[in-house]
């Protein structure tokens, strides 16, 4: 599952309501995160 940060358009591994693979908490400013089927674009450890 992937989650997209809408302001930056970056796609991370994870899901809305939890944490991304690289450690972002998607419950903080939850309106900035959407579940996505797009390819992961984050190059940080945990996402790639």
C-alpha positions as CSV (number, residue, x, y, z in Angstrom):
1,X,0.0,0.0,0.0
2,X,1.2,3.5,-0.7
3,X,0.2,6.9,0.7
4,X,0.7,10.2,-1.0
5,X,1.5,13.5,0.7
6,X,-0.6,15.9,-1.3
7,X,1.4,19.2,-0.8
8,X,4.7,17.6,-2.0
9,X,3.1,15.0,-4.3
10,X,5.6,12.5,-2.8
11,X,4.4,8.8,-2.5
12,X,5.5,6.8,0.5
13,X,5.2,3.2,1.6
14,X,2.5,2.9,4.2
15,X,-1.2,3.8,4.7
16,X,-3.2,6.8,5.9
17,X,-3.8,6.7,9.7
18,X,-0.4,5.1,10.5
19,X,3.3,5.7,9.7
20,X,5.1,5.7,6.4
21,X,8.1,3.4,5.8
22,X,10.5,6.3,6.5
23,X,8.8,7.4,9.7
24,X,6.3,10.2,8.8
25,X,3.2,10.0,11.0
26,X,0.1,10.3,8.7
27,X,-2.2,11.1,11.6
28,X,-0.6,14.6,11.9
29,X,-2.3,16.9,9.4
30,X,-4.3,13.9,8.1
31,X,-5.9,16.0,5.4
32,X,-2.5,16.2,3.7
33,X,-2.3,12.3,3.2
34,X,-4.3,10.1,0.8
35,X,-4.1,6.4,0.1
36,X,-2.7,5.8,-3.4
37,X,-1.9,3.0,-5.9
38,X,0.8,5.1,-7.4
39,X,4.5,4.0,-7.6
40,X,6.5,4.9,-4.4
41,X,8.7,8.0,-5.1
42,X,10.3,8.4,-1.7
43,X,14.0,7.4,-1.8
44,X,14.5,7.3,2.0
45,X,15.3,4.1,3.9
46,X,12.1,2.2,4.7
47,X,10.2,3.4,1.7
48,X,12.4,2.2,-1.1
